[in-house]
Amino acid sequence: MMIVSISLLLHAQQEGNIDHFIIKENLIKNGKLAIIATDADENPKESISGTYQFTINGFKQELSFNEGVAITPHAIESSAFVFIKHRNQQGSHGRLYYVLKNDKGLNPIAINWYYLILIPAVILLVAYLFKRMVILAIVILIGLFIFNYSKGLDVENIVETIVHGIKDWM
């Protein structure tokens, strides 16, 4: 009897936690992002309501969730990288997105952590195999770094994305 009540209590506490989330464009297309609390299979958790602390690109924001959905306070002006992190009792949970802004609205594209390792590793491997391409590989890597930095992705966000990805993978 005691084990069942403790299990129910833990389940009730976990029901109010945000361990997974996705972002979409706000339904009224005002340039703001909607953060949707989900379970591990990315099914929306409509039971989430209240104020939760998030970090968006290094800035702390208190987001008010209503039936599992919260709207970010600031609009996205141009295409940019957005790193969103939430910390609760189970630890921190973060995701990196590239939000593409065009005439149709916002299109958030989730970036998996292994791409942040794989793409530079492939460029360095090709440069290693073909010694004449070392200068070209360095120029490509510098160009990739400059593009990422100009769109709001810094080294801290890259490292945090990789750490969160590895932690979730294990």
VOGU-3710 file (C-alpha; in Angstrom, 3 decimals, decimal comma):
1> mmivsislll> 0,000/0,000/0,000  2,812/2,416/0,929  4,761/1,605/-2,260  1,706/2,256/-4,412  1,073/5,687/-2,821  4,756/6,667/-3,192  4,640/5,564/-6,823  1,489/7,616/-7,415  3,081/10,628/-5,724  6,208/10,352/-7,886
11> haqqegnidh> 4,046/9,985/-10,995  2,052/13,084/-10,007  5,267/15,058/-9,462  6,683/13,916/-12,807  3,413/14,844/-14,519  4,087/18,508/-13,683  7,711/18,411/-14,889  8,837/19,394/-18,342  11,443/16,873/-19,455  10,928/17,202/-23,205
21> fiikenlikn> 9,673/20,011/-25,393  9,477/21,116/-29,002  9,010/24,522/-30,576  6,661/25,588/-33,328  5,537/28,895/-34,731  2,812/30,613/-32,739  -0,620/29,968/-34,279  -1,377/33,648/-34,827  1,823/34,013/-36,905  3,165/37,022/-35,005
31> gklaiiatda> 6,816/35,967/-35,244  6,856/34,432/-31,769  7,678/30,841/-30,928  5,418/28,423/-29,083  7,137/26,003/-26,709  5,128/22,801/-26,378  5,731/20,481/-23,419  5,874/16,877/-24,633  6,628/13,389/-23,424  9,586/11,363/-24,697
41> denpkesisg> 7,683/10,479/-27,900  6,941/14,183/-28,589  3,245/13,841/-27,796  1,935/17,084/-26,229  1,385/17,063/-22,462  -1,742/19,143/-22,000  -1,596/18,727/-18,208  1,261/21,255/-17,934  0,060/24,620/-16,660  1,849/27,265/-14,640
51> tyqftingfk> 5,022/29,312/-14,806  8,311/27,600/-15,643  11,836/28,988/-15,887  13,543/28,618/-19,292  16,795/29,936/-20,698  16,551/31,129/-24,300  19,932/31,903/-25,905  21,407/32,636/-22,496  18,569/34,862/-21,233  16,337/33,613/-18,424
61> qelsfnegva> 12,631/33,809/-19,199  9,637/32,883/-17,107  7,147/31,274/-19,473  3,494/30,775/-18,592  2,252/27,405/-19,791  -1,429/26,876/-20,454  -2,456/23,326/-21,410  1,132/22,472/-22,312  1,884/25,515/-24,497  3,830/28,715/-23,748
71> itphaiessa> 4,580/31,648/-26,047  7,993/33,327/-25,997  7,807/37,034/-25,156  9,973/38,289/-28,027  9,419/37,937/-31,761  12,042/36,473/-34,082  13,258/39,233/-36,432  15,385/37,129/-38,793  16,603/33,568/-39,223  18,661/32,565/-36,193
81> fvfikhrnqq> 19,829/29,740/-33,984  17,787/29,345/-30,807  19,036/27,286/-27,866  16,294/26,618/-25,316  17,063/25,045/-21,948  14,892/24,112/-18,983  16,118/22,939/-15,592  14,025/20,921/-13,127  14,606/18,326/-10,387  15,697/15,674/-12,921
91> gshgrlyyvl> 18,362/17,963/-14,410  18,557/20,299/-17,370  17,020/19,669/-20,756  18,067/21,674/-23,801  17,478/21,724/-27,548  19,054/23,643/-30,393  16,933/24,897/-33,289  17,583/26,885/-36,411  14,549/29,107/-36,899  14,191/29,925/-40,575
101> kndkglnpia> 12,150/33,065/-41,176  10,609/33,583/-44,609  7,459/35,076/-46,150  5,338/32,155/-44,937  6,408/32,570/-41,312  8,790/30,739/-39,017  10,080/27,242/-39,618  11,976/25,820/-36,616  14,395/23,041/-37,576  15,737/20,886/-34,734
111> inwyylilip> 19,496/20,354/-34,895  20,743/17,089/-33,442  23,926/17,129/-31,416  25,742/14,612/-33,588  25,625/16,990/-36,591  27,660/19,468/-34,558  30,383/16,831/-34,288  29,911/15,028/-37,600  30,111/17,941/-40,055  33,429/19,421/-38,825
121> avillvaylf> 34,854/15,890/-38,408  34,038/15,011/-42,039  35,609/18,252/-43,268  38,760/17,558/-41,242  38,853/13,926/-42,432  38,657/14,985/-46,089  41,406/17,546/-45,467  43,530/14,869/-43,810  43,015/12,397/-46,662  43,688/14,962/-49,365
131> krmvilaivi> 46,573/17,071/-48,104  46,080/19,672/-50,834  42,659/20,521/-49,429  43,855/21,537/-45,972  43,640/25,266/-46,754  40,180/24,823/-48,302  38,975/22,861/-45,271  40,242/25,541/-42,902  38,513/28,240/-44,951  35,257/26,230/-44,950
141> liglfifnys> 35,443/25,692/-41,172  36,119/29,397/-40,568  33,217/30,302/-42,879  30,942/27,854/-41,047  31,972/29,333/-37,696  31,374/32,921/-38,903  27,941/32,011/-40,315  26,922/30,228/-37,097  28,156/33,085/-34,922  26,357/35,718/-37,010
151> kgldvenive> 23,104/33,757/-36,577  23,431/33,592/-32,799  25,199/30,267/-32,261  28,227/30,521/-30,021  30,637/27,908/-28,695  28,791/27,655/-25,360  25,536/26,679/-27,120  27,360/24,118/-29,254  28,973/22,512/-26,207  25,699/22,521/-24,229
161> tivhgikdwm> 23,836/20,931/-27,141  26,443/18,171/-27,416  26,408/17,579/-23,637  22,590/17,391/-23,511  22,561/15,087/-26,528  25,101/12,702/-25,083  23,348/12,736/-21,706  19,983/11,889/-23,340  21,632/9,238/-25,532  23,084/7,392/-22,546
//
